[in-house]
């Protein structure tokens, strides 16, 4: 059934110390390998049904997740079986991480890579960028998510479901990356879409709220002529939360100027 299992780590030397000890109790010992991974079992038999455990560094230095250092290799007898497995996995909600084909792992290694629905961690699709926009800040770059159609679709679909379950009357979103997701949600549910924008971006008179960021302070605005009423249920959508200051400021704009109750506000963002 299993060919091998890979476990990702951000500290390979410490992981090797641990697995050297515990695997030795099973009379399974570490083989000579490249510096970036360790193998317990006989790696020349990978793909023949002899189980091996690999411990390796993640591909991008981020936390180990499904597809980033962590995987389970199931053993198929034929290429057609690989194709059938792949097709059923996709049709059952899995996400492609590599279509069926030959790989350069070893001669005639034919494989497909799948993320199951619960293993499709968004963290895999969101890049961390150090020292942006200023030194000392780790920036979450969602462009890598929205450039990957299936995870992007699933993200929007989940945000839509939560918004629908909340019985929202309208969607408010924060400039600018939140617009990407909120537009999809409001369109799917036929809800009004209200923009909370940076100063000077809206043409009509606005209510304004200032707040602090990780690296300074700024403000957001909502137009005074926006049709928001007391008693309406509002979902605020942003991409990611750092300090929470932006989302809280947006909520306060609604409660202080439009009479929306705090209990009628839901703040949504991507949890990676």
C-alpha positions in Angstrom: 0.0 0.0 0.0 2.7 2.5 1.0 5.9 3.2 -0.8 7.3 5.9 1.6 6.3 8.7 3.9 8.0 12.1 4.0 8.1 14.4 7.0 9.2 18.0 6.6 11.3 19.8 9.2 12.9 23.2 9.6 15.7 21.7 11.7 17.0 18.6 10.0 19.9 18.0 12.4 17.7 18.0 15.5 15.1 15.8 13.7 17.9 13.3 12.7 19.0 13.0 16.4 15.4 12.2 17.4 14.6 9.7 14.6 18.0 8.0 14.9 17.0 7.0 18.5 13.4 6.0 18.0 13.9 4.2 14.7 16.7 2.2 16.1 14.3 0.5 18.5 12.6 -0.9 15.4 15.9 -2.0 14.0 15.6 0.6 11.2 18.7 2.7 10.6 19.5 5.9 8.7 21.0 5.5 5.2 23.6 7.6 3.6 21.8 10.4 1.7 22.2 14.0 0.5 22.6 16.7 3.1 19.0 18.0 2.7 17.2 14.8 3.8 17.6 11.6 5.8 16.2 8.2 4.9 15.3 5.3 7.3 14.9 2.1 5.4 16.4 1.2 2.0 15.8 4.1 -0.4 16.8 2.0 -3.4 13.6 0.1 -2.8 11.3 3.1 -2.9 8.5 2.3 -5.3 8.8 -1.4 -4.8 6.6 -1.6 -1.7 9.4 -1.5 0.9 8.4 1.2 3.3 10.8 4.1 3.9 10.6 7.1 6.1 12.2 10.3 4.8 12.9 13.4 6.9 13.7 16.4 4.8 13.9 20.2 4.8 10.9 22.1 3.5 11.1 23.5 0.0 10.8 27.1 0.8 11.9 27.4 4.5 8.4 27.9 5.7 6.6 25.6 8.2 6.1 22.0 7.0 2.7 21.5 5.4 1.1 19.1 2.9 3.0 19.6 -0.3 5.8 21.5 1.4 7.9 18.6 2.9 5.0 16.5 4.0 3.6 13.7 1.9 2.5 10.0 1.8 3.4 8.0 -1.2 0.9 5.2 -2.0 2.0 2.4 -4.2 0.2 1.7 -7.5 0.8 -1.4 -9.7 0.3 0.3 -13.1 0.3 3.7 -14.8 -3.4 3.3 -15.5 -4.0 2.9 -11.8 -2.1 6.1 -11.1 -4.3 7.9 -13.6 -7.5 6.5 -12.2 -6.4 7.4 -8.7 -5.6 10.9 -9.8 -8.9 11.4 -11.6 -11.0 10.1 -8.7 -9.0 12.3 -6.3 -9.7 15.4 -8.3 -13.4 14.6 -8.7 -13.7 14.0 -5.0 -12.4 17.5 -4.0 -8.6 16.9 -4.1 -6.2 19.5 -5.5 -3.6 18.8 -8.2 0.0 19.3 -7.1 1.4 17.5 -10.1 -0.5 15.6 -12.9 0.4 12.0 -13.7 3.7 11.7 -15.5 7.3 10.4 -15.3 9.5 12.0 -12.6 13.3 12.1 -12.4 13.3 10.4 -8.9 14.5 7.2 -10.5 14.1 5.5 -13.9 10.4 4.8 -14.8 9.1 6.6 -11.7 5.5 7.4 -12.8 3.6 9.4 -10.3 0.9 12.0 -9.6 0.7 14.4 -6.6 -2.5 15.2 -4.9 -3.5 17.4 -1.9 -6.6 16.0 -0.2 -9.3 18.6 0.7 -8.3 18.8 4.3 -4.6 18.8 3.5 -4.8 21.7 1.1 -3.3 24.2 3.4 -3.5 27.8 2.2 -0.2 28.4 3.8 1.3 26.5 1.0 0.0 29.1 -1.5 0.8 32.2 0.4 4.4 33.5 0.2 6.2 35.1 3.1 8.4 38.1 2.0 10.9 39.4 4.6 11.5 43.1 5.2 8.6 44.3 3.1 7.4 47.1 3.0 10.0 48.1 5.6 12.8 46.2 7.3 11.6 43.9 10.1 8.2 43.2 8.6 7.3 39.7 7.3 4.8 40.4 4.5 2.2 37.7 3.5 2.0 37.8 -0.3 -1.4 36.5 -1.5 -0.5 36.9 -5.2 0.8 33.3 -5.1 -2.7 32.2 -3.9 -4.7 34.1 -6.5 -2.4 32.9 -9.3 -3.3 29.3 -8.3 -6.9 28.9 -9.6 -8.2 25.9 -7.6 -7.1 27.0 -4.1 -8.3 30.6 -5.0 -11.7 29.2 -6.0 -11.9 27.2 -2.8 -11.0 30.2 -0.7 -13.7 32.3 -2.3 -16.2 29.5 -2.0 -15.5 29.1 1.8 -15.8 32.8 2.4 -19.1 32.8 0.5 -20.5 30.0 2.6 -19.6 31.7 5.9 -21.1 35.0 4.7 -24.3 33.1 3.7 -24.5 31.3 7.0 -24.2 34.7 8.8 -27.3 35.9 6.8 -25.4 39.0 5.8 -27.2 41.9 4.2 -24.1 43.5 2.6 -20.4 43.0 2.3 -17.8 45.7 3.2 -14.2 45.2 2.1 -11.0 47.0 2.9 -8.5 48.3 0.3 -7.1 46.8 -1.6 -6.5 43.0 -1.5 -9.7 42.4 0.4 -11.6 43.6 -2.8 -10.4 40.5 -4.7 -12.3 38.1 -2.4 -15.2 40.3 -1.4 -16.1 40.9 -5.1 -16.5 37.2 -5.6 -18.6 36.7 -2.4 -20.9 39.6 -3.1 -21.5 38.5 -6.7 -22.3 34.9 -5.7 -24.8 36.0 -3.0 -26.1 39.1 -4.9 -25.2 41.4 -1.9 -24.3 45.0 -2.0 -20.5 45.6 -2.0 -19.3 48.6 0.0 -15.7 49.9 -0.3 -13.6 51.0 2.6 -10.8 52.9 1.0 -7.7 54.9 1.7 -8.0 58.7 2.1 -8.7 60.6 -1.1 -9.8 57.5 -3.1 -13.6 58.1 -2.9 -15.4 60.9 -4.8 -18.1 61.8 -2.3 -18.0 63.0 1.3 -16.7 60.4 3.7 -16.6 59.2 7.3 -12.9 58.6 8.2 -11.2 56.5 10.9 -7.5 56.5 11.8 -5.7 53.4 13.1 -2.2 52.0 13.6 -0.4 49.5 11.4 2.6 47.3 12.2 4.8 50.0 10.6 2.9 53.3 11.1 -0.6 54.7 11.0 -3.2 55.4 8.3 -6.9 56.0 7.8 -9.8 54.4 5.9 -13.0 56.0 4.6 -16.5 55.0 3.7 -18.8 57.4 1.7 -21.5 59.1 3.7 -24.1 58.4 1.0 -23.6 54.6 1.3 -26.9 52.8 1.9 -26.1 51.1 5.2 -28.8 50.9 7.8 -29.1 50.0 11.5 -30.2 46.4 11.9 -28.4 45.2 8.9 -25.9 42.4 9.2 -22.5 43.2 7.7 -19.5 41.0 6.8 -16.2 42.8 6.6 -13.7 41.0 4.3 -10.0 41.6 4.3 -7.2 39.4 3.0 -5.1 38.8 6.1 -4.9 40.2 9.6 -1.6 41.5 11.1 -2.6 43.7 14.1 -6.3 43.7 13.4 -6.3 47.5 13.4 -7.7 47.9 9.9 -10.6 45.5 10.4 -11.5 47.1 13.8 -11.3 50.6 12.3 -13.7 49.5 9.6 -16.1 48.0 12.1 -16.0 51.2 14.1 -16.8 53.2 11.0 -20.0 51.2 10.7 -21.0 51.3 14.4 -20.2 55.0 14.9 -21.6 56.4 11.7 -24.3 54.1 10.4 -25.7 52.6 13.6 -24.7 49.0 12.9 -24.6 46.9 16.0 -21.4 45.2 17.0 -23.3 41.9 17.2 -24.3 42.3 13.5 -20.7 42.5 12.2 -18.6 39.6 11.2 -14.9 40.1 10.2 -13.6 37.6 7.7 -10.1 37.0 6.5 -8.0 34.2 5.1 -6.7 31.8 7.8 -3.6 30.2 6.3 
